[in-house]
Amino acid sequence: MFLSLKKRLFKCFDVSMIYHTSAGIKSFNQLISSDAFVPYGSNAAEFVNTKHLRLGIDNLVDSYANIGKPVNESPHFELIDKIMQDKGIEGCDYFYRLEIGALDLRPPQNVKGTLVVNKTRADILGIHKSIMAGHCEPIKTIGYGDIKYIIDGKHRASLYHYLGIDALCIDVTHVINDSFFCWVYRLMRKRETDYSKHIRFFREFYGE
C-alpha cells in the first residue's frame, strides 16, 4: 500500500529517484523512456551491419554489465536463438537476469509461471514478422566512431543478427546529454570500482 501511494505521489509531482542495488542503478518513476529517444531534425534511418552494433547503457555493475559487447554475446541473442529454433526458453540467462534485475534498467521482475515466457515468445515472433514485412521500428543508437551503441532495440538487433541481415537503425546520440544519464553518471562515479565499464563509456562521450 505504501509503495503504491509512493508511486502515485512521485508520478503526480514528476519526481524521479535513482538508487543503487546489488545489480546496478535503478530508478523510481523514471522520467525518460524509449519514447523520448526521438531523432533530431532530419536524422534518417539507415541499414547497419550488425557487426558495428554494440550493447549500450544498461546501468548494471561490472559483473553483470553488457555495455560494449557485440550483439551475439547478449542474453537477448541467446533468447532469440532458442525461440527461432523452437526450443524451450525457460532456462535462458535472459529470464534469470530479468528476475534479479540484472538485465537492463528495470528492477527485478516476477517471471514465475508461463505467462511472461509465453508473452516474450509471442512478442519476439511478432518482431520477426515485422522485420520480414519491412516495417520494423528502427533500433535507436548512440554513435561513436564506426560503432553504434544500442540505446533501445536489443531484441530487434538480435533478430537482425540471427537472420544475417543489416539492421535498420536511427541515431539518437543527443540523448546522452539528457539529465537522466548525467545523474546516473554522477552516481556511478561514487562507486568507480563497481561501474568502471560504464564510466569509461561516459568519459569518452563527455570528453573527460
C-alpha positions in Angstrom: 0.0 0.0 0.0 2.8 2.4 0.9 4.7 1.6 -2.3 1.6 2.2 -4.4 1.0 5.6 -2.7 4.6 6.5 -3.2 4.4 5.7 -6.9 1.3 7.9 -7.3 2.9 10.8 -5.5 6.1 10.6 -7.5 4.1 10.5 -10.7 1.8 13.3 -9.7 4.7 15.7 -8.9 7.0 14.3 -11.7 9.6 13.3 -9.2 12.2 10.6 -10.1 14.6 8.8 -7.8 17.7 6.8 -8.8 19.4 4.5 -6.4 21.9 1.7 -6.1 21.0 -2.0 -5.9 23.3 -5.1 -5.9 22.8 -5.5 -9.6 23.1 -1.8 -10.6 21.4 1.6 -10.6 17.6 1.6 -10.8 15.1 4.4 -10.9 11.8 5.0 -9.3 9.4 6.8 -11.6 11.9 7.0 -14.4 11.2 10.2 -16.3 12.8 9.1 -19.5 11.7 6.2 -21.7 12.4 4.9 -25.1 9.5 7.0 -26.4 11.7 10.1 -25.6 14.6 8.8 -27.7 13.5 10.7 -30.8 16.0 11.6 -33.6 17.0 15.2 -34.2 15.8 17.1 -37.2 16.5 15.3 -40.5 18.2 12.2 -39.0 17.1 9.4 -41.2 17.0 5.6 -40.5 19.8 3.6 -42.2 20.7 0.0 -42.5 23.8 -1.0 -40.5 25.8 -4.2 -40.5 25.2 -5.8 -37.0 29.0 -6.2 -36.6 29.1 -2.5 -36.0 26.5 -2.7 -33.2 27.3 -2.9 -29.5 25.1 -3.2 -26.4 24.6 0.2 -24.8 23.9 1.6 -21.4 22.2 -0.8 -19.0 23.2 0.8 -15.7 24.5 -2.6 -14.3 27.5 -3.2 -12.2 30.6 -4.6 -13.9 29.8 -8.2 -13.0 26.5 -8.0 -14.9 27.1 -5.2 -17.4 26.8 -6.0 -21.1 27.8 -2.5 -22.3 30.2 -2.6 -25.2 29.6 -6.3 -26.0 28.6 -7.4 -29.6 25.0 -8.4 -30.2 25.7 -12.2 -30.3 27.1 -12.1 -26.8 23.9 -10.7 -25.3 21.3 -12.5 -23.2 18.8 -11.3 -25.8 20.6 -13.2 -28.6 20.5 -16.4 -26.7 16.8 -15.9 -26.2 16.2 -15.2 -29.9 18.3 -18.2 -31.0 16.2 -20.6 -28.9 12.9 -19.1 -30.0 13.7 -19.2 -33.7 14.7 -22.8 -33.3 11.5 -23.5 -31.4 13.4 -24.6 -28.3 12.5 -24.1 -24.6 13.4 -20.7 -23.2 12.6 -21.0 -19.5 16.2 -21.6 -18.5 17.6 -18.7 -20.5 20.0 -16.3 -18.9 17.6 -13.6 -20.1 14.9 -14.7 -17.6 17.4 -15.2 -14.7 18.7 -11.7 -15.2 15.2 -10.3 -15.6 14.2 -11.9 -12.3 17.1 -10.4 -10.3 17.1 -7.0 -12.0 20.4 -7.7 -13.9 19.1 -7.5 -17.5 18.7 -3.7 -18.0 17.4 -0.6 -16.3 14.3 -2.3 -14.9 14.1 -3.5 -11.3 13.6 -7.3 -10.6 10.6 -8.7 -12.4 8.3 -11.6 -11.5 8.9 -14.3 -14.1 7.3 -17.2 -12.3 4.8 -19.3 -14.4 4.3 -19.4 -18.1 2.7 -16.0 -18.7 5.9 -14.0 -19.1 7.6 -16.7 -21.1 4.7 -17.2 -23.5 4.3 -13.4 -23.9 8.0 -13.0 -24.6 7.9 -15.7 -27.2 4.9 -14.1 -28.9 6.5 -10.6 -28.8 9.7 -11.9 -30.5 7.8 -13.7 -33.2 5.8 -10.5 -33.7 9.0 -8.5 -34.2 10.3 -11.2 -36.6 7.2 -10.9 -38.6 7.5 -7.1 -38.8 11.2 -7.3 -39.9 10.3 -9.7 -42.7 7.4 -7.5 -43.8 9.8 -4.5 -43.9 8.0 -2.3 -41.4 10.0 -2.8 -38.1 10.7 0.2 -35.9 14.3 1.3 -36.2 16.8 0.5 -33.5 17.9 3.6 -31.6 21.6 4.0 -31.3 24.3 6.3 -29.9 27.2 6.7 -32.4 30.9 6.8 -31.5 33.2 6.4 -34.5 32.3 3.3 -36.5 30.5 1.8 -33.6 26.8 2.3 -32.7 25.7 1.6 -29.2 22.1 0.3 -28.8 20.1 2.5 -26.6 16.7 0.9 -27.5 16.1 -2.3 -29.5 18.3 -5.1 -28.3 15.7 -7.7 -29.2 15.4 -6.3 -32.8 19.2 -6.1 -33.1 19.5 -9.8 -32.0 16.9 -10.8 -34.6 18.6 -9.0 -37.4 21.9 -10.6 -36.4 20.3 -14.1 -36.2 18.8 -13.6 -39.7 22.1 -12.4 -41.0 20.8 -9.1 -42.4 21.6 -5.4 -41.9 19.7 -3.8 -39.0 17.5 -0.7 -39.5 18.9 2.0 -37.1 18.4 5.6 -36.3 20.8 7.9 -34.5 19.8 9.5 -31.2 23.2 10.3 -29.9 21.9 13.6 -28.4 20.1 11.7 -25.6 23.4 11.1 -23.9 23.1 14.7 -22.7 19.7 14.1 -21.1 19.8 14.9 -17.4 18.8 11.3 -16.5 22.1 10.0 -17.9 24.0 12.8 -16.4 22.7 12.0 -12.9 23.3 8.2 -13.5 26.9 9.0 -14.4 27.3 11.2 -11.3 26.0 8.4 -9.1 28.3 5.8 -10.8 31.4 7.9 -10.1 30.8 7.5 -6.4 31.4 3.8 -6.9 34.0 3.7 -9.7 35.2 0.1 -9.0 31.6 -1.2 -9.4 30.8 0.8 -12.6 34.2 1.0 -14.4 32.8 -0.2 -17.8 30.0 2.5 -17.9 32.3 5.2 -16.5 34.8 4.6 -19.4 31.9 4.9 -21.8 30.6 8.1 -20.4 34.0 9.7 -20.2 34.5 9.1 -23.9 31.3 10.7 -24.8 31.6 13.6 -22.3 35.2 14.2 -23.4 36.8 13.8 -20.0 
